[in-house]
Structure formats: C-alpha cells, structure tokens
Amino acid sequence: LKTVLQTQKEDTNKVNTLLLTSSEFFEAGQFASCLTYSKQALMLSKKLEFLTGKRNAYFQIIAGSSNLNNIIDAFHYSYEALEFYKLTRDSFMLGRTFQFLGAMSTAIDDDTEALKHYLSALEIRQKINEKTGIAQTLNSIGTLYCEQGKLTEAMEHHVAALKICKDPAFNGADWSIPFTNQSIAAVYEKSGDMELAHGNRAS
C-alpha cells in the first residue's frame, strides 16, 4: 500500500488507499500510524470535496485518537465530524459519533456530558431503528447509571437492551447478550445481591 501511494495521483483513489492503509494499521494496533494516514485522507478529501472520503476519514481519526487516549484530538475531530454528518444527513454516523463522545466523556469523568451525548445517540439510533446501536447505547447509559448508584434506572436500560438483543430480528455481535447479562450482573453486584450477580454471569 505504501508503494502504491508513492505513485498515485492526488485523486479519490489515493484517498481510498490512504484509508485502507490507515485501517490496516488500526487492525494491527498501530494507532499513531493509523492517525497519520487517516489525517492525510481527510486533508485530501477536503481538497477534492470527496464526501465519502471525509465520512470515513473522520471516523478513523476519532477511533485512532480514542485508542491513543488523545482526548484533545478525539473531541476536536468528533465535533468537526458532527457538523459534517449533520450537513450530509448521515444519521448512522451521527449516532456513532455521539456514542464515541459519550464514551470519551465517561473516560474523563464528565458524567453530565456523557449522558447528554448518549441520549443524543439513542434518539438518533431509535429513529433509524438501528438495533445494534440502540442496544449498545442503552447498555452505556445503564453502566453510567450503575456507577452513579442509580440502580433502578441502570437495570431498566440493561433489560431494555437485553430485550432487543434477544429479538429474532437482531443481527448484532455474538457478544451482545453475554455483555448485557454481565452488565445486569454488575447492577445486582452493586446492590449487594451477590447470588443473583453470579447467576447472571453464569448465563
């Protein structure tokens, strides 16, 4: 891929190669290199007004920055991406970006902002009926409430997520149900009911 990049013209094909290179580095856990190439892809996409390139570059930059714990970059590009996704009416990516913002806000212990972002993600994902995303965000909100000691609210959100994951039409990841059960167990554990906690983990 690096060899190909050396000979490519400054066009959309080069953007796609940059993004593919960035993705390969991300999968290999080399997030600094992932960021280098995804930022190049974004810069060239802006120059070419290549919307698909910008769409994917933003997401890879946010993901790479998050994995490097580069909070400043992660927030900066997330808010820039939000404006772009709103402009292009890309609800799917809006939901993913708000979810990222919620997770990053949680990481810096800003629960107020985290909840705000998660609720925005949930609203968008419900509108487009993105079941995997809905379950993910419900669990994120439930975990946040659990850490705050709001156990009733936490349980309500995790149970709602579990119901979605058990829907025959759900086509999310295989770990969705085990993860949700584990989250429910954490609520029981927080409430001191260890027996129920172990029961959920076993399921």
N, C-alpha and C positions, 0 to 999 in steps of 0.2 A: 504493500500500500504506500509506503514512504517513497519507493521508487516511482510509482505511478504519479504521485503528487508532484514530483520534480519536473515532469514533462507536460502536465495538464495545463490547459488554458484557464484563465480566471472566469470560469463559467459555472453553471449549475452542476455539471458533472463533477467538478472539483469540490464543490460544497458537499455533494453526496459522498465523495471519497474521504473528505475530512471527517465527516460524521461517522462513517464506517470505521475509520482509524480510531476516532475517539471512543466509539463503542467497544472496540477490541481492547483498548487499554482499560476501560471501565470493567469489563468482564475479567480482566487479569488482575484487577485490584490496584492498578497504577493510576490513581485518580489525578495526580498532578499532570501527567501526560494527557489524560482524558480531557482535562480542562484546557490545556494548550490548544488542542486540535478543535475542540468544540467552540472555543472563543474565536479561532480563525474562521470557522464555518459561519458563525454568527456575523462576523465583520463582513465577510464576502457576501453573505445573503442580504445584508442591509444594502450593500453597494449595488447588488443586482436586483434588489426588490423581489427576492425569491422567498415567497411566503412559506412554502413547505420547509425550506431550509431553516428559516427563522424559528418556525414552530418546533422543530426537532432539536435545534441547537440550544434554544433556551432550556428545554427540559434536561438535556445532557449536562449543561453548565450547572444547573441547580442541583442535580443529582451528584455530580462530581464534587461540587463545593460542600455539600452536606456531608459527604463521606470523608472529606478532609477536615471537617469541623471549621471550615472557613465561613463563619456566620455572616460576616460583613458582605462577602460576595454572594452568598446564598440568598440573603434578604434583598440585596440590590437587584439581582437578576430576577428574583421571584416577582418583585413589584413591577419591574420593567416588562416581564412576561405577561403579567395580569393585564396590563394595558393593551398589549398586542393581542392576547386571546379574546379580550372584550371587543376589540376593534374587528377581529375576524369572526366573531361569534362562535368561538370554539369552546363549547360548553364542556366537552370531555377534558380538555387540557386545563380549563379554568378550575374544574373540580380537583384535578391532580395537584395543581399549583397551590390552591387553598389548603389542601391536605398537607403538602410539604411545609407551608407556612405554619400550620398548626403544630406539626411535629418539631419544627425548629424553635418555635416559641416555647414549647414544652421543655426543650433542651436547655433553654436559658432561664427556666423557671418563671416565665411570664404567662401564668395560667389564664389571665383575663384575655390576652391577645390570642392565646392558643384556642380557647373556647370559641372566640369570635370567628376565627378562621375555620375551625372545624364545622361550625354551624353554617358558614357560607358554603363550604364544600358539600355538606349534607343536603342543603337546599338545592344546589345545582344538580347533584347526582340523583336526587329523587325526581327532579323534573325530567331528566332524560332516562330515568329508570335503569341506571347503571348499577345492577345488583351487587356486583363485587365491590364497587366503590362505596356503596351505601353501607354494606356490612363492615368494611374497613373503617369508615368514619364513625359509625355507631360504636364500634369497639374502642376507637381512640377516645371518644367522648366518655365512654364508660370507664376507661382506665384513668382518665383525668379526674372524674368524679370520685373514683375509688381512692385515689391518692389524697383527695381533699376531705375524705371521710364522709362523702355524700353517698352512702352505700345503697340507699333505695334507688336513687337516680342512676347510679352505676349499674345496678342489676337490671333495671328496666332497659337500658341501652344494650347491654350484652345479650339479654334474652331476645330482644328485637333483632339483633344481628344473627343470633343462632337460628331464629325462625327463617330468616332469608337464606342462610346457608343450607338449611335442610329442605328448601323448596326444590322440587324436582327440576325446575327450570334454571336453577342456579348452576353456572358453569365456571365458578371461580376456582382458585387454587385448592389442592387437596388438603393443605394445612389449615384451611379456613375454619372448619368445625373444631379440630383439636385446639387451635389457638383461641377460639371463642370459649370453649369449655375451660381452658386454662385461665382465661380472664374471669370467668364466673367463679372459678375456684379461688382466685385471688380476692374476690369480694367476700366470699364466705370466710376465708382465712383472716381477712381484715376484721370481720365481725366476731372472730374468735371461735367460729364453728369449724374446728379442725376436721371433724369426721366428714362433714359434707365437702369440705375442701378436698380431702384426699379422694373422696368418691368421684368428684368431677374430674380430677386429674386422671383417674384410672379409666374414665370413659373416653 
